[in-house]
């Protein structure tokens, strides 16, 4: 979209994600997440060696590289040049010819090929306020074939507003002590103040309005959600 009211997603990306020094330690700080469960979820919905997948907000490509070993073609999309350099290096080291990288965001990625079988996104959608999340999800739906799978992980709030202080106190008390090995209390408090995690009871109607059926929704500590959705 190129309307004069459109935002620049780099303004919402959090400065550290553009910083090559931060990116070097990103996987460790994220806990080096294992993509195998997500790959199995997609395979359980019929994806296989001929399937196409887009990873939006691909980060350093942990999922994208693993998916390219299992599925037919993967497009890794990220707004950060520093992140994409890591993805490209990993794809080259693995000898993967079926993984493409595109510097773009949820609102600026242009998908010109056939509708894809799945879209994956992890801990990226919360960078956008809810209005822009809705536009992003509509755009995602348009990229996908009917029956395609959206696998969405993010920091999503599974509680009521009156419970916020209690939930956040518990979340922050369990934060990492060492910033190299996880997100500290300071990190999490900054996320609450400056980023755009939304309530589950707001996100799910947006998913439905965007053209998805919510198949599963799994939450951890009332702040981390994992969704499997089917494009209607």
C-alpha positions as CSV (number, residue, x, y, z in Angstrom):
1,X,0.0,0.0,0.0
2,X,1.3,3.4,-0.9
3,X,-1.4,5.8,0.4
4,X,-0.1,9.0,2.0
5,X,-1.6,7.9,5.3
6,X,0.4,4.7,5.4
7,X,3.0,4.3,8.2
8,X,6.6,3.4,7.8
9,X,7.0,0.1,9.6
10,X,10.7,0.8,10.4
11,X,9.4,3.4,12.8
12,X,7.6,0.6,14.7
13,X,10.2,-2.1,14.5
14,X,12.1,-1.3,17.8
15,X,15.5,0.2,17.2
16,X,17.4,-2.8,18.6
17,X,16.1,-5.1,15.8
18,X,17.9,-2.9,13.3
19,X,21.1,-3.0,15.3
20,X,23.6,-5.6,14.0
21,X,25.2,-6.0,17.5
22,X,21.8,-6.8,19.0
23,X,21.0,-9.2,16.2
24,X,24.1,-11.2,17.0
25,X,22.6,-12.1,20.3
26,X,19.0,-12.2,19.3
27,X,18.6,-16.0,19.1
28,X,20.1,-16.5,22.6
29,X,17.9,-13.8,24.1
30,X,14.9,-15.4,22.5
31,X,15.8,-18.7,24.0
32,X,16.7,-20.3,20.6
33,X,13.1,-21.4,20.0
34,X,12.6,-24.9,18.5
35,X,10.5,-24.6,15.3
36,X,9.7,-28.3,15.2
37,X,6.3,-28.0,16.8
38,X,5.2,-25.4,14.3
39,X,6.5,-27.4,11.4
40,X,4.6,-30.4,12.7
41,X,1.4,-28.3,13.0
42,X,1.7,-27.2,9.4
43,X,2.4,-30.8,8.3
44,X,-0.6,-31.9,10.3
45,X,-2.7,-29.6,8.2
46,X,-1.5,-31.1,4.9
47,X,1.7,-29.2,4.1
48,X,4.5,-31.2,2.5
49,X,7.4,-31.0,0.1
50,X,5.5,-29.1,-2.6
51,X,4.0,-26.5,-0.2
52,X,4.8,-22.8,-0.1
53,X,5.2,-20.8,3.1
54,X,5.8,-17.1,4.0
55,X,7.5,-16.2,7.2
56,X,6.5,-12.6,8.1
57,X,8.8,-11.0,10.6
58,X,11.3,-13.8,10.0
59,X,14.0,-12.4,12.4
60,X,17.2,-14.4,12.1
61,X,15.4,-17.2,10.2
62,X,15.3,-20.1,12.7
63,X,11.8,-21.1,11.4
64,X,12.4,-20.1,7.8
65,X,15.5,-22.2,7.4
66,X,14.0,-25.2,9.1
67,X,10.8,-24.8,7.0
68,X,12.9,-24.7,3.8
69,X,14.3,-28.1,4.7
70,X,10.8,-29.5,4.9
71,X,8.6,-27.6,2.5
72,X,8.8,-26.7,-1.2
73,X,9.5,-22.9,-1.0
74,X,9.8,-20.4,1.8
75,X,9.9,-16.6,1.6
76,X,11.4,-14.9,4.6
77,X,10.2,-11.3,5.1
78,X,11.6,-8.9,7.6
79,X,11.8,-5.1,7.9
80,X,15.4,-5.3,9.3
81,X,18.4,-5.5,6.9
82,X,20.5,-6.9,9.8
83,X,18.1,-9.7,10.4
84,X,17.9,-10.7,6.7
85,X,21.6,-10.8,6.4
86,X,21.6,-13.6,9.0
87,X,18.8,-15.4,7.2
88,X,20.7,-15.2,3.9
89,X,23.9,-16.4,5.5
90,X,22.1,-19.4,7.1
91,X,20.4,-20.3,3.9
92,X,23.7,-20.2,2.0
93,X,25.5,-22.3,4.6
94,X,22.7,-24.9,4.4
95,X,22.7,-24.9,0.6
96,X,19.1,-24.0,0.4
97,X,18.0,-22.8,-3.0
98,X,14.3,-22.7,-2.0
99,X,14.5,-19.8,0.5
100,X,14.1,-16.2,-0.7
101,X,14.5,-13.1,1.5
102,X,12.5,-9.9,1.1
103,X,13.0,-6.7,3.1
104,X,9.5,-5.6,3.9
105,X,6.9,-5.5,6.6
106,X,3.3,-6.7,7.1
107,X,2.0,-3.7,5.3
108,X,4.6,-3.3,2.6
109,X,5.4,-6.9,1.5
110,X,4.0,-7.4,-2.0
111,X,3.1,-11.0,-2.9
112,X,2.9,-11.4,-6.6
113,X,3.0,-15.2,-6.9
114,X,0.2,-17.8,-6.5
115,X,-1.6,-17.9,-3.1
116,X,0.6,-19.7,-0.6
117,X,-0.3,-22.7,1.6
118,X,0.7,-21.1,4.9
119,X,1.9,-18.0,6.6
120,X,3.9,-18.1,9.8
121,X,4.7,-15.2,12.1
122,X,6.3,-15.1,15.5
123,X,6.6,-12.2,18.0
124,X,6.3,-9.6,15.3
125,X,2.6,-8.5,14.9
126,X,2.7,-6.8,18.3
127,X,4.8,-4.0,16.8
128,X,1.7,-2.7,15.1
129,X,-1.2,-1.0,16.8
130,X,-4.6,-2.8,16.4
131,X,-5.8,-0.8,13.4
132,X,-2.7,-1.7,11.5
133,X,-2.8,-5.3,12.8
134,X,-6.2,-5.6,11.2
135,X,-5.0,-4.3,7.9
136,X,-2.0,-6.6,8.1
137,X,-4.2,-9.7,8.7
138,X,-6.4,-8.8,5.8
139,X,-3.3,-8.6,3.6
140,X,-2.1,-11.9,5.0
141,X,-5.4,-13.6,4.1
142,X,-5.2,-12.3,0.6
143,X,-1.8,-14.0,0.1
144,X,-3.2,-17.4,1.1
145,X,-5.2,-20.0,-0.7
146,X,-8.6,-21.0,0.7
147,X,-7.9,-23.6,3.4
148,X,-4.4,-22.3,4.0
149,X,-2.9,-22.1,7.5
150,X,-1.9,-19.1,9.5
151,X,0.4,-20.0,12.4
152,X,0.7,-17.0,14.7
153,X,2.8,-16.6,17.9
154,X,2.9,-13.4,19.8
155,X,2.7,-11.6,23.1
156,X,-1.1,-11.4,23.5
157,X,-2.9,-10.7,26.7
158,X,-5.3,-13.4,27.9
159,X,-6.9,-11.5,30.8
160,X,-9.3,-8.7,31.6
161,X,-8.2,-5.1,32.1
162,X,-8.8,-5.2,35.9
163,X,-6.4,-8.1,36.1
164,X,-3.5,-6.3,34.4
165,X,-1.6,-5.3,37.5
166,X,-1.7,-8.8,38.9
167,X,-0.7,-10.5,35.7
168,X,2.1,-8.0,34.9
169,X,3.5,-8.3,38.4
170,X,3.8,-12.0,38.0
171,X,5.2,-11.8,34.5
172,X,7.9,-9.2,35.5
173,X,8.8,-11.2,38.6
174,X,9.7,-14.1,36.4
175,X,11.9,-12.1,34.0
176,X,15.4,-13.1,33.2
177,X,18.2,-11.7,35.3
178,X,20.8,-11.7,32.5
179,X,19.8,-9.7,29.4
180,X,22.0,-11.9,27.3
181,X,19.9,-15.0,28.2
182,X,16.4,-13.5,28.1
183,X,14.2,-10.5,28.5
184,X,14.7,-8.7,31.8
185,X,12.2,-6.9,34.0
186,X,13.3,-3.7,32.3
187,X,12.8,-5.2,28.9
188,X,9.3,-6.5,29.7
189,X,8.2,-3.2,31.3
190,X,9.4,-1.3,28.2
191,X,7.4,-3.7,26.0
192,X,4.2,-3.0,28.0
193,X,4.8,0.7,27.8
194,X,5.9,1.2,24.2
195,X,4.7,-1.8,22.1
196,X,1.3,-2.9,21.0
197,X,0.4,-6.3,22.4
198,X,-3.4,-6.6,22.4
199,X,-6.0,-8.5,24.3
200,X,-7.0,-11.9,23.1
201,X,-10.7,-10.8,23.1
202,X,-9.8,-8.0,20.7
203,X,-7.4,-10.0,18.4
204,X,-9.7,-13.0,17.8
205,X,-12.6,-11.0,16.3
206,X,-10.0,-9.2,14.1
207,X,-8.8,-12.6,12.9
208,X,-12.4,-13.7,12.1
209,X,-13.1,-10.4,10.3
210,X,-10.0,-10.8,8.3
211,X,-11.1,-14.1,6.8
212,X,-9.8,-16.7,9.3
213,X,-11.3,-19.4,11.4
214,X,-9.5,-19.9,14.7
215,X,-8.8,-23.6,15.1
216,X,-6.6,-23.6,18.2
217,X,-5.5,-21.0,20.7
218,X,-2.9,-22.0,23.3
219,X,-1.7,-19.5,26.0
220,X,1.2,-19.5,28.4
221,X,1.3,-17.3,31.5
222,X,-1.6,-15.2,30.1
223,X,0.8,-13.3,27.9
224,X,2.0,-15.6,25.2
225,X,-0.4,-16.9,22.6
226,X,0.0,-19.5,19.8
227,X,-2.8,-19.6,17.2
228,X,-3.6,-22.0,14.3
229,X,-6.1,-20.4,11.9
230,X,-7.6,-21.6,8.6
231,X,-8.2,-19.2,5.7
232,X,-11.9,-19.3,4.9
